[in-house]
Amino acid sequence: MNMKKNTKKSISNKNSEEKSGASFGLQPLGDRVIVKEIDVKDSETTDSGIYIPQNAALEKGAKRGTVVAVGPGKFDDGALVPMNVSVGDSVIFQWGDTVNYNGEEYYILREQEIAAIIRS
């Protein structure tokens, strides 16, 4: 019986780690997320090299990125409010603190600093 409880716990922890991006190596706290910026000019060009603007906000300084790690959420009146973003989501954001980790630059920002999730 104890074996089943331990098995369930390890499976639950694994699913929790995949959702939060804990295997990434940096675990954000609270309602923070870690985002890897995507170079929009490279990802939004035609085969012939013509740049196609996808969103006016992107041209006004907003950045596009991929969420690589997510914190557990924030507490509001003693209850944990879950995050609206998940690891792997493409997002639009404007600012955040930068950190260099394993030779790569990432942004650490609060969930409220994410302007939109890009659904395709």
Buried (B, 14 or more C-beta within 10 A) or exposed (E): EEEEEEEEEEEEEEEEBEBBBBEBEBBBEEBBBBBBBBEBEEEBEEEEEEEEEBBEBBEEEBBBBBBBBBBBBBEEEEEEEEBBBBBEBBBBBEEBEEEEBEEEEBBBBBBEBBEEEBEE
